Amino acid sequence: MINHENIIKMYEVYESDKYIHLVFEYLEGGELFERIKSKGSYQEKDAMNVMKNLLLALDYLHNMGIIHRDLKPENLILA
């Protein structure tokens, strides 16, 4: 049901006796946190683009009645 350009796509869910396996699209950009660490600093223009995309995605989710309870740079994956 979720289809937004700034939200990772989940393709499948597999359950076994002990585990639940979630299959998501592959994004090779890594975590935002690691990107910030590797750059040493983050330009305002880059931060503005990240925040714009994040807020657009959150608005989309909130309009669908979905919330995200753990927003932090480690949970933002870059394409």
C-alpha positions in Angstrom: 0.0 0.0 0.0 2.9 2.4 0.6 4.3 3.9 -2.6 6.4 7.0 -2.2 9.8 7.9 -3.8 11.4 8.7 -0.4 10.2 5.5 1.3 12.1 2.2 0.9 10.0 -0.5 -0.7 9.4 -3.8 1.0 8.9 -6.7 -1.4 8.4 -9.8 0.7 8.0 -11.1 4.3 9.0 -14.7 5.1 8.4 -16.3 8.5 10.1 -19.3 10.0 9.7 -20.9 13.4 12.3 -18.5 14.9 12.6 -15.5 12.5 10.8 -13.1 10.4 12.7 -12.1 7.2 11.9 -8.8 5.5 13.1 -8.2 1.9 13.6 -4.6 1.1 14.9 -2.9 -2.1 18.6 -2.4 -2.0 19.9 1.1 -1.5 23.7 1.3 -1.8 24.1 4.8 -0.3 24.3 3.6 3.3 23.1 5.3 6.5 22.8 9.1 6.7 24.8 8.9 10.0 27.7 7.2 8.3 27.6 9.8 5.4 27.8 12.7 7.9 30.7 11.0 9.8 32.7 10.4 6.6 32.2 14.0 5.4 33.2 15.5 8.8 30.6 18.2 8.3 27.4 18.5 6.4 26.6 21.5 4.3 23.3 23.4 4.9 22.2 22.7 1.3 22.7 18.9 1.8 20.9 19.0 5.2 18.0 21.0 3.6 17.5 18.4 0.9 17.6 15.5 3.4 15.0 17.3 5.6 12.8 18.1 2.6 12.7 14.5 1.5 12.2 13.3 5.1 9.3 15.7 5.7 7.6 14.8 2.4 7.8 11.1 3.4 6.5 11.7 6.9 3.6 13.8 5.6 2.7 10.9 3.2 2.8 8.4 6.0 0.9 10.6 8.5 -1.8 11.1 5.9 -2.1 7.3 5.7 -2.4 7.0 9.5 1.2 5.7 9.9 3.8 7.1 12.3 7.5 6.5 12.6 8.7 6.1 16.2 12.5 6.0 15.7 13.7 8.9 13.5 17.4 9.3 13.6 20.3 9.5 11.0 21.1 5.8 11.5 17.6 4.9 10.2 17.7 7.1 7.1 19.1 5.1 4.2 20.5 6.9 1.2 19.9 5.7 -2.4 
